[in-house]
């Protein structure tokens, strides 16, 4: 699909999609570890949390530290999510992770003796069904979500069963393109953010995605909000000299892009967001960098 001299590309991504059970996506697994992972075991379970959130837990080998275990706790509600990753002591039938102020997971897997088949990226995979029994406790920052249980249904299976290769949407860019993409980020490391919005033409709806990460001791957190906004949420002129952005809740405020301003002032305004467990994070300021380009995105 070419328009003008626009170039179309489709980006490959690595996904973990296991029906409603697996809630964690892994973007990169070292090839050396993946090649040796056939006999490694991972486990997962899902349960309800407070305030409309769902809590999913996945535990398996740490892809970057062979011989060690890691657990990921994912809280999701609509387009908002928070994923915490922490070291864990694992066996093929147990998970033990101290989450500090966030809680604790200390469970043993009791198999049911019945195999369960789930589709992962369209391919059937076989897992062992059963129940995790023990202590499951999670307390989100500021009380945004809480969960507790002593028994929950779960799955165990080969680590490689949890992953597959998928593909992202096609994109076209260059002269003659009517759409636009706005990207805003804070450069460097630390508690920054990345924001992206797209709009294929003036009357199109606006998909948006924003992510931030933070590290507290051995526990890392990645918080995201994504969704679709009305056409008026993102406006821009035909030459992409200026743009305006005002997204729906959990965002508030508005931000403006002005290409003619000094670099530190090209992106300004009052736009902020409430991430799960991290409220009122500003998405503007002198340290942010904004990029506005012609782009159209297709499924």
The 8 nearest C-alpha neighbors of each residue, nearest first, counted from 0:
[[1, 7, 2, 171, 6, 5, 170, 169],
 [2, 0, 5, 6, 3, 7, 4, 171],
 [1, 3, 5, 4, 175, 176, 0, 171],
 [2, 4, 175, 5, 174, 1, 173, 176],
 [3, 5, 173, 174, 2, 6, 1, 175],
 [6, 4, 173, 172, 2, 3, 171, 1],
 [5, 7, 171, 172, 1, 4, 8, 173],
 [8, 6, 171, 170, 169, 0, 5, 1],
 [7, 9, 169, 170, 10, 6, 171, 168],
 [10, 8, 169, 168, 167, 170, 11, 166],
 [9, 11, 167, 166, 8, 12, 168, 169],
 [12, 10, 166, 167, 165, 9, 13, 164],
 [11, 13, 166, 165, 164, 167, 14, 10],
 [14, 12, 164, 26, 165, 163, 25, 11],
 [15, 13, 24, 163, 164, 162, 16, 165],
 [14, 16, 162, 24, 161, 163, 23, 17],
 [17, 15, 119, 21, 18, 14, 120, 162],
 [16, 18, 21, 119, 20, 19, 118, 15],
 [19, 17, 20, 16, 118, 117, 21, 119],
 [20, 18, 21, 17, 22, 45, 16, 55],
 [21, 19, 18, 17, 45, 44, 22, 43],
 [20, 22, 17, 23, 19, 16, 43, 18],
 [21, 23, 55, 20, 73, 24, 16, 19],
 [22, 24, 21, 15, 25, 73, 57, 71],
 [25, 23, 15, 14, 26, 22, 16, 13],
 [26, 24, 27, 14, 23, 15, 13, 28],
 [27, 25, 13, 24, 28, 14, 12, 15],
 [26, 28, 25, 29, 13, 62, 30, 12],
 [27, 29, 62, 30, 33, 26, 32, 25],
 [30, 28, 32, 31, 33, 27, 62, 63],
 [31, 29, 33, 32, 34, 28, 35, 27],
 [32, 30, 34, 29, 33, 35, 28, 36],
 [31, 33, 35, 30, 34, 29, 36, 62],
 [32, 34, 30, 36, 35, 31, 29, 28],
 [35, 33, 31, 32, 36, 30, 37, 29],
 [36, 34, 32, 33, 37, 31, 38, 39],
 [35, 37, 39, 33, 38, 34, 32, 158],
 [38, 36, 39, 35, 159, 157, 158, 34],
 [37, 39, 36, 157, 40, 158, 35, 159],
 [40, 38, 36, 158, 37, 157, 41, 60],
 [39, 41, 157, 158, 156, 91, 59, 38],
 [42, 40, 59, 158, 58, 156, 155, 157],
 [43, 41, 155, 58, 154, 57, 156, 59],
 [42, 44, 57, 56, 154, 153, 58, 21],
 [45, 43, 153, 56, 55, 20, 152, 154],
 [44, 46, 55, 54, 20, 56, 43, 47],
 [47, 45, 54, 53, 55, 48, 44, 151],
 [46, 48, 53, 54, 52, 49, 146, 45],
 [47, 49, 146, 52, 53, 145, 54, 144],
 [48, 50, 144, 145, 51, 52, 146, 47],
 [51, 49, 52, 144, 48, 143, 145, 76],
 [50, 52, 49, 76, 48, 53, 47, 144],
 [53, 51, 76, 48, 75, 50, 49, 74],
 [52, 54, 47, 75, 48, 74, 46, 76],
 [53, 55, 74, 46, 73, 45, 47, 48],
 [56, 54, 45, 73, 72, 22, 44, 46],
 [57, 55, 72, 44, 43, 71, 45, 73],
 [56, 58, 43, 71, 42, 70, 55, 72],
 [59, 57, 70, 42, 41, 69, 71, 43],
 [58, 60, 41, 68, 69, 40, 61, 42],
 [61, 59, 68, 67, 69, 62, 66, 65],
 [60, 62, 68, 69, 64, 63, 67, 65],
 [63, 61, 64, 28, 60, 32, 65, 29],
 [62, 64, 61, 65, 29, 28, 32, 60],
 [65, 63, 61, 62, 67, 66, 60, 68],
 [66, 64, 67, 61, 63, 62, 60, 32],
 [65, 67, 64, 68, 60, 61, 62, 63],
 [68, 66, 65, 61, 64, 60, 69, 88],
 [69, 67, 60, 61, 87, 59, 89, 88],
 [68, 70, 86, 87, 61, 85, 59, 58],
 [69, 71, 58, 85, 84, 57, 87, 86],
 [70, 72, 84, 57, 83, 56, 58, 73],
 [73, 71, 56, 83, 82, 55, 84, 70],
 [72, 74, 82, 55, 54, 81, 71, 56],
 [73, 75, 54, 81, 80, 53, 52, 82],
 [76, 74, 80, 53, 52, 79, 73, 77],
 [77, 75, 52, 79, 78, 51, 80, 53],
 [76, 78, 79, 75, 80, 52, 226, 225],
 [77, 79, 225, 224, 226, 76, 80, 75],
 [80, 78, 224, 76, 77, 223, 75, 225],
 [81, 79, 75, 223, 74, 222, 76, 275],
 [80, 82, 222, 74, 221, 73, 275, 223],
 [83, 81, 73, 221, 220, 72, 74, 222],
 [84, 82, 220, 72, 71, 219, 73, 221],
 [83, 85, 71, 219, 218, 70, 220, 72],
 [84, 86, 218, 70, 69, 217, 87, 71],
 [87, 85, 69, 68, 70, 96, 217, 88],
 [88, 86, 96, 69, 68, 95, 70, 89],
 [87, 89, 95, 68, 94, 96, 90, 86],
 [90, 88, 94, 93, 68, 87, 95, 91],
 [89, 91, 93, 92, 94, 88, 40, 68],
 [90, 92, 40, 93, 89, 41, 155, 42],
 [91, 93, 108, 90, 107, 94, 109, 89],
 [94, 92, 107, 90, 89, 106, 108, 91],
 [93, 95, 89, 106, 105, 88, 107, 96],
 [96, 94, 105, 88, 104, 87, 89, 106],
 [95, 97, 87, 104, 103, 98, 105, 88],
 [96, 98, 103, 99, 104, 102, 95, 87],
 [99, 97, 102, 103, 101, 96, 100, 85],
 [98, 100, 101, 97, 102, 103, 218, 96],
 [99, 101, 102, 98, 138, 140, 139, 103],
 [102, 100, 138, 98, 99, 137, 139, 103],
 [103, 101, 137, 98, 136, 100, 99, 138],
 [102, 104, 97, 98, 136, 96, 135, 105],
 [103, 105, 135, 96, 95, 134, 106, 136],
 [106, 104, 95, 134, 94, 133, 96, 103],
 [107, 105, 133, 132, 94, 93, 131, 134],
 [106, 108, 93, 132, 131, 92, 109, 133],
 [107, 109, 131, 92, 130, 93, 110, 132],
 [108, 110, 130, 129, 131, 107, 111, 132],
 [111, 109, 129, 112, 128, 108, 130, 127],
 [110, 112, 129, 113, 128, 109, 130, 127],
 [111, 113, 110, 114, 128, 127, 129, 109],
 [114, 112, 111, 128, 127, 115, 110, 129],
 [113, 115, 127, 126, 128, 125, 112, 116],
 [114, 116, 126, 125, 128, 127, 113, 117],
 [117, 115, 125, 124, 126, 123, 114, 118],
 [118, 116, 124, 123, 119, 17, 125, 115],
 [117, 119, 123, 122, 121, 124, 120, 17],
 [118, 120, 17, 122, 121, 16, 123, 117],
 [121, 119, 122, 118, 16, 163, 165, 164],
 [122, 120, 119, 118, 123, 117, 16, 124],
 [121, 123, 118, 119, 120, 124, 117, 163],
 [124, 122, 118, 117, 119, 116, 121, 125],
 [123, 125, 117, 116, 118, 160, 122, 119],
 [126, 124, 116, 115, 117, 114, 123, 127],
 [127, 125, 156, 115, 155, 114, 154, 116],
 [126, 128, 114, 155, 154, 115, 156, 113],
 [129, 127, 154, 115, 114, 111, 113, 110],
 [128, 130, 110, 111, 109, 153, 152, 154],
 [129, 131, 152, 153, 109, 151, 108, 132],
 [130, 132, 108, 107, 151, 150, 106, 152],
 [133, 131, 150, 106, 107, 149, 130, 108],
 [132, 134, 106, 149, 105, 150, 107, 135],
 [133, 135, 105, 149, 104, 106, 136, 148],
 [136, 134, 104, 148, 147, 149, 103, 105],
 [135, 137, 147, 102, 103, 146, 104, 134],
 [136, 138, 102, 146, 101, 145, 139, 147],
 [139, 137, 145, 101, 102, 144, 142, 140],
 [140, 138, 144, 142, 143, 145, 101, 276],
 [141, 139, 276, 142, 143, 138, 101, 277],
 [140, 142, 143, 276, 139, 277, 144, 138],
 [143, 141, 139, 144, 140, 138, 145, 276],
 [142, 144, 139, 141, 276, 140, 275, 145],
 [145, 143, 139, 49, 142, 50, 48, 138],
 [146, 144, 138, 49, 137, 48, 139, 142],
 [147, 145, 48, 137, 136, 49, 138, 144],
 [146, 148, 136, 135, 137, 145, 149, 134],
 [149, 147, 135, 150, 134, 136, 146, 151],
 [148, 150, 133, 134, 132, 135, 151, 147],
 [151, 149, 132, 131, 148, 133, 130, 152],
 [150, 152, 131, 130, 153, 132, 149, 44],
 [153, 151, 130, 129, 131, 44, 150, 154],
 [154, 152, 44, 130, 129, 43, 128, 131],
 [153, 155, 128, 43, 127, 42, 126, 129],
 [156, 154, 42, 127, 126, 41, 43, 128],
 [155, 157, 126, 40, 41, 127, 158, 42],
 [158, 156, 40, 159, 160, 39, 41, 38],
 [157, 159, 40, 41, 160, 39, 161, 156],
 [158, 160, 161, 157, 162, 37, 36, 33],
 [161, 159, 158, 157, 162, 124, 156, 125],
 [160, 162, 159, 15, 158, 17, 163, 16],
 [163, 161, 15, 160, 159, 14, 164, 16],
 [164, 162, 14, 15, 13, 120, 165, 119],
 [163, 165, 13, 14, 12, 166, 162, 11],
 [166, 164, 12, 13, 11, 14, 163, 167],
 [167, 165, 11, 12, 10, 168, 9, 164],
 [166, 168, 10, 11, 9, 12, 169, 165],
 [169, 167, 298, 297, 9, 170, 296, 10],
 [168, 170, 9, 297, 8, 296, 298, 7],
 [171, 169, 296, 7, 8, 295, 297, 168],
 [170, 172, 7, 6, 295, 5, 294, 296],
 [173, 171, 5, 294, 6, 293, 176, 295],
 [172, 174, 5, 4, 176, 293, 175, 6],
 [175, 173, 176, 3, 4, 5, 172, 293],
 [174, 176, 3, 2, 177, 173, 4, 5],
 [175, 177, 174, 178, 293, 173, 172, 294],
 [178, 176, 200, 175, 199, 179, 293, 294],
 [177, 179, 199, 200, 295, 294, 198, 293],
 [180, 178, 293, 294, 198, 292, 197, 199],
 [181, 179, 197, 292, 294, 291, 196, 293],
 [180, 182, 291, 196, 195, 290, 197, 179],
 [183, 181, 195, 290, 194, 289, 180, 291],
 [182, 184, 289, 194, 288, 193, 290, 195],
 [185, 183, 193, 288, 287, 192, 186, 194],
 [184, 186, 287, 191, 192, 286, 288, 187],
 [187, 185, 184, 188, 287, 288, 191, 286],
 [188, 186, 185, 189, 191, 190, 184, 286],
 [187, 189, 186, 190, 191, 185, 212, 213],
 [190, 188, 191, 213, 187, 212, 214, 186],
 [189, 191, 213, 212, 211, 192, 188, 214],
 [192, 190, 185, 189, 211, 188, 212, 193],
 [191, 193, 211, 210, 184, 185, 194, 190],
 [192, 194, 184, 210, 209, 183, 211, 195],
 [195, 193, 209, 183, 182, 208, 184, 192],
 [194, 196, 182, 208, 181, 207, 209, 183],
 [195, 197, 207, 181, 206, 180, 205, 208],
 [198, 196, 180, 205, 206, 179, 181, 199],
 [197, 199, 205, 178, 179, 200, 203, 204],
 [198, 200, 178, 295, 203, 179, 177, 197],
 [201, 199, 178, 203, 177, 202, 198, 179],
 [200, 202, 203, 230, 199, 198, 234, 178],
 [201, 203, 200, 230, 204, 199, 231, 198],
 [204, 202, 200, 230, 201, 199, 198, 205],
 [203, 205, 230, 229, 228, 198, 206, 227],
 [204, 206, 228, 198, 227, 197, 230, 229],
 [207, 205, 227, 226, 197, 196, 228, 204],
 [208, 206, 196, 225, 226, 195, 227, 205],
 [207, 209, 225, 195, 194, 224, 196, 226],
 [208, 210, 194, 224, 193, 223, 195, 225],
 [211, 209, 223, 193, 192, 222, 224, 194],
 [212, 210, 192, 222, 221, 191, 223, 190],
 [213, 211, 221, 220, 190, 222, 210, 191],
 [212, 214, 190, 220, 219, 221, 215, 189],
 [215, 213, 219, 218, 216, 220, 212, 217],
 [216, 214, 218, 217, 219, 213, 220, 99],
 [215, 217, 218, 214, 219, 85, 99, 213],
 [216, 218, 215, 85, 219, 86, 214, 84],
 [219, 217, 85, 215, 216, 84, 214, 83],
 [220, 218, 214, 84, 83, 213, 215, 217],
 [219, 221, 83, 213, 212, 82, 214, 84],
 [222, 220, 212, 82, 81, 211, 83, 223],
 [221, 223, 81, 211, 210, 80, 212, 82],
 [224, 222, 210, 80, 209, 79, 81, 211],
 [223, 225, 79, 209, 78, 208, 80, 210],
 [226, 224, 208, 78, 207, 209, 79, 223],
 [225, 227, 207, 206, 78, 228, 208, 224],
 [226, 228, 206, 205, 207, 204, 229, 225],
 [229, 227, 205, 204, 232, 206, 230, 246],
 [228, 230, 204, 231, 232, 205, 227, 203],
 [231, 229, 204, 203, 232, 202, 205, 233],
 [230, 232, 233, 229, 234, 228, 202, 204],
 [231, 233, 245, 230, 246, 244, 229, 228],
 [234, 232, 244, 231, 243, 230, 245, 205],
 [233, 235, 243, 242, 231, 232, 244, 236],
 [236, 234, 242, 241, 239, 243, 237, 233],
 [235, 237, 239, 238, 241, 240, 242, 234],
 [236, 238, 239, 235, 177, 240, 241, 178],
 [237, 239, 240, 236, 241, 235, 293, 292],
 [240, 238, 236, 237, 241, 235, 291, 242],
 [239, 241, 258, 238, 257, 236, 242, 259],
 [240, 242, 257, 256, 239, 235, 236, 258],
 [243, 241, 235, 256, 234, 255, 236, 244],
 [242, 244, 255, 234, 233, 254, 256, 235],
 [243, 245, 233, 254, 232, 253, 246, 255],
 [246, 244, 253, 232, 252, 254, 233, 247],
 [245, 247, 232, 250, 244, 228, 248, 251],
 [248, 246, 250, 249, 245, 228, 251, 232],
 [249, 247, 250, 251, 246, 272, 273, 245],
 [248, 250, 273, 272, 247, 251, 274, 246],
 [251, 249, 272, 248, 247, 271, 246, 273],
 [250, 252, 271, 270, 272, 248, 249, 253],
 [253, 251, 270, 269, 271, 245, 250, 254],
 [252, 254, 270, 245, 269, 244, 268, 251],
 [255, 253, 268, 244, 270, 267, 243, 269],
 [254, 256, 243, 267, 266, 242, 268, 244],
 [255, 257, 266, 242, 241, 265, 243, 258],
 [258, 256, 241, 265, 259, 260, 240, 255],
 [257, 259, 240, 260, 265, 241, 256, 261],
 [260, 258, 257, 261, 240, 265, 262, 241],
 [261, 259, 265, 258, 257, 264, 262, 263],
 [262, 260, 264, 263, 265, 259, 258, 257],
 [261, 263, 265, 264, 260, 288, 258, 266],
 [264, 262, 285, 261, 265, 286, 287, 288],
 [265, 263, 261, 262, 266, 260, 267, 285],
 [264, 266, 257, 260, 262, 256, 258, 263],
 [267, 265, 256, 264, 255, 289, 283, 257],
 [268, 266, 283, 254, 255, 264, 284, 265],
 [267, 269, 254, 253, 270, 255, 283, 266],
 [268, 270, 252, 253, 254, 271, 283, 267],
 [269, 271, 252, 253, 254, 282, 251, 268],
 [272, 270, 281, 282, 280, 251, 250, 279],
 [271, 273, 250, 279, 280, 249, 274, 251],
 [272, 274, 278, 279, 249, 277, 280, 250],
 [273, 275, 277, 278, 276, 272, 222, 223],
 [276, 274, 277, 81, 80, 273, 143, 222],
 [275, 277, 140, 274, 143, 139, 141, 278],
 [278, 276, 274, 275, 273, 279, 280, 140],
 [277, 279, 273, 274, 280, 276, 272, 275],
 [280, 278, 273, 272, 271, 281, 277, 274],
 [279, 281, 272, 271, 278, 273, 282, 277],
 [282, 280, 271, 283, 270, 279, 272, 269],
 [283, 281, 271, 270, 280, 284, 272, 269],
 [284, 282, 267, 281, 287, 268, 270, 266],
 [283, 285, 286, 287, 267, 282, 266, 281],
 [284, 286, 263, 287, 264, 283, 267, 266],
 [287, 285, 284, 185, 288, 263, 186, 283],
 [288, 286, 185, 184, 285, 284, 283, 289],
 [287, 289, 184, 183, 185, 286, 290, 266],
 [290, 288, 183, 182, 266, 184, 287, 291],
 [289, 291, 182, 181, 183, 292, 288, 180],
 [292, 290, 181, 180, 182, 239, 289, 179],
 [293, 291, 180, 179, 294, 290, 181, 239],
 [294, 292, 179, 178, 172, 176, 180, 173],
 [293, 295, 172, 179, 178, 180, 171, 292],
 [294, 296, 199, 178, 171, 170, 172, 179],
 [297, 295, 170, 169, 171, 168, 199, 294],
 [296, 298, 169, 168, 170, 295, 171, 199],
 [297, 168, 169, 296, 167, 170, 9, 166]]
